[in-house]
Amino acid sequence: MKLVKNIIFFLLIAFAITFFMQNLTSVPINYYGIEKDSFMVPLFLVILASVFLGIIIAGIEDIVIRLRLKREIKEQKKRIISLEKELNSLRSLPITDSGIYQEKKEEKTVSPSEENKPI
């Protein structure tokens, strides 16, 4: 797998070098139509700068997303700890019948005198 990664890396480098060599023509850089302050830069530098700017912007966005997810994970861990404490406290309580359950249980029990009555 490492060999495949190295081959792909070197192919990309070779492609980039040949691309840059083919795009040596200079292009003017203008900002909002201001032409007196424009300067000439090789096209490959403009493209390379755009790629690096995109990488930087994507990296900043990735950092923001990671920080938000870490905060969410921290909050979820705190919630898990509090829920586990609550669960353990509920497990230690004695089991008792609730009033509703006892009423239903009493309705179902039949006295011995009622058992022998004909239907």
C-alpha positions, 0 to 999 in steps of 0.5 A: 500500500505504501508503494502505491501511495508513493507512486501516486505521489510522484505522479502528482508531482510530475504532473504539477511540474509539467503543468507549471512548465506549460503555464509560464505566461505572465498574467496581470493581477488586478483588484476591483479593476484598479489597473495602475497597481497591477503587476504581472505574475506567472499563471502557475503562481496564481493557480498555486496560490489559489490552491494553497489558499483553498487548503488554508481555508479548508483547514481552518474550517476543519479545525472549527468543526473538530473543536465543536465536535470535541465540545459535544463529546465532552458534554455527552461524557458529562451527561453519561456520567450523570446518567450512570450515577442516577442509574446506580442510585436507582438500582440501590433502591428497594423494589416496592409495589406501586399502588396501581400494581397492588390494586390490580393484584387484589382484583385478580385474587379470588377468595376461597368462597368465591372459587366454589360458586357456580357460574 
